[in-house]
Amino acid sequence: MASTIEAIKAKLDIADEISSVVALQKSGKALKGLCPFHNERTPSFYVYRESQSWHCFGCNEGGDIFSFVEKQQNLDFHEALLYLAEKADVPVEEYSSGSTEDARETSVAREHLRKMNEDAMLWFHQMLLRSKDAEDAREYVKSRGISADSVITFGLGYASDQWDRLSRYLVGQGYTEQEIVDGGLARWRENNTLGGERRGGIYDYFRNRLIFPIRDTRGHVIAFGGRALGDSKPKYLNSPQTLLFEKSSVLYALDMARDAIKQVGQVIIVEGYVDALIAHQYGTRQTVACIGSAITEKHIQQLKKLTKQVTLALDPDAAGNAATEQGIEEALKGFDRTVVPVPIGGTVSSGRAQGKRGNRQRVQQPIVRLEEQVDAEINVLQLPEGEDPDEVIQRDFSSWLYAVAHPLPLIDYFFVAKTADLNLREPMGKAEAARRLLPIIAMVSDRIKRDAYMRKLATKIHIDERSLRDELQKVLSRHKMSGINVDFSGKTNARQLEQRKESEVRKEAGTAEVAASQSIQLEIGEGKNEKSQSIAELDSTERSRLKWEDYLIGLLLQNPDLRPHVCGIIDEGDFAGTDTRELYHILNSIYQRDSSPSHQSFEQFVPSALLPTVARGLQYVESRSFENGEMLVKEAVQCATRLKRMRLLQLNTEIKFLLDQATESGDKTATRHFQLQILDISRQLRTINTATHLQG
Ligand SMILES: [Zn+2]
């Protein structure tokens, strides 16, 4: 049976889907148009009917119909799957974990709960608009500056002071008490079990509170936040965890902020519902609020698709406190990392005889280290002390706008926050400031920026920059941290290597054959009772590429610790399979550097449409064993490298074709552009080859 993804792809044509948003014109075998993902005047966005893929040679984005829909409509994989499945009229089994029977039951329960939340939301809302009891609530709304329009747009509501008004209403609508409790809208009364039977009945979870409905990104109400109107504690009460609601992954108002975040290229994270609401009301609609206190990696996972600039509106009192810092760390962790090659010192000293042949000697030393850099900009909103965002916005909107446009870079924020309690004139205070700030400066991977911060620290504490630098070196070597250190130091004869490398590059850039000849000696079991097939037999066709992808996913699933070793080599865009690409994405999203959960927990994150791929990948891996961890790492690195090479060769072919066209039509700008891209690809291929050969 074909997989859901294949079934969908078979029924839809990528060109139809894309041409509904991009005007496409014929260009040789392909179609081209203006890229919807970056600004351009001449088309470099290509759609290939034959391979059902797209690629932009301007911003280097590309993929299949799924990745196009995800990117263009801002959907995650699962949402794109539902959207395309509906178009293609292909049924999708929605939930992944457990048996299909369980899945169906859960699915029904979720649907039911969604309906109940919607009913409760309308009831709360009507209460706020019309009920006599809601007089104080309406007064409070007015006192906070919330407009009538915002009350409607955000669906604000009022929970009555009486014990069970909502519960009675919902029971009247046909919901059982158990459902209402499970949905987080009521609690059981004490002494509720008499002879195993619940007798005490239920009472409302929210009472005498202003209600803020919390929605998921599709706009469905999944929970509520309630602000106390009297003196009752806590001041803010959120729905408990339910089938639909997990506090740590939802951001308030994200459903309404989404488009603005993308447009403006920034997200502002505030702490309170009212802050977010007022920010929207005044037009800064790129604002969301944390539910509960901390920013989690899950929050960032959702935001990073929309923007790379995260602006935190931190409570100034919380400056420098542990929870805030942890939040920031989480935020950093959640972002993608780009891997950049960083030259390592040693090269210069070893290549004494310079000139063009001098680089022979260099190879004996590691030349390059790959360093991870967080692919995001995190900064902090500077607000007047003691004022919340909603107050600043209403008192002086222009200063709010200024703060939003000029946030403080995170490191500068730490410079202030971390030294606020120190006396920097005293030697003790200076030492402590250096001790606190050096590890933070060490996190800055851009050397020029790092140097600037070193100078800033030296000035701040009046200490000679050179002695600080020694300390920084210590911190840096202790860190060694996120480095995906690819060891380029090999024992191969340097001269041989040079020769091999060069001829290889020439070949590689020209033809795809080489990829197949670089076979890695291993075998992949093809299903349980089938005979295993040597990988060397697999040619570099699409089919084999997909198998390698399955195999790599299998390796990563079984050994999540391998992830850091491959993520510097290959990224999502390099995967040809929709399923493997998404699985790789999920893997990267859920496995943090230090933890290694079993694949059981992984499967909870996987839409059922992808489960066959998970099974296939694991099956490939199960038939193999490795002597030790080192071999395993080597295997994964080789596999990823191979896939990267296949990808580069494919791109190379595509660009060559475009280059020919551009030359023919006399388009000099395009010719130059494609030539540069070809150069870039051969450079990348060369790096890969060097690494592969040195790894042996
Ligand atoms: Zn583009």
Boltz pocket constraint, residues with backbone or C-beta under 6 A from the ligand:
constraints:
  - pocket:
      binder: B
      contacts: [[A, 35], [A, 36], [A, 37], [A, 38], [A, 45], [A, 56], [A, 57], [A, 58], [A, 59], [A, 60], [A, 61]]
      max_distance: 6.0
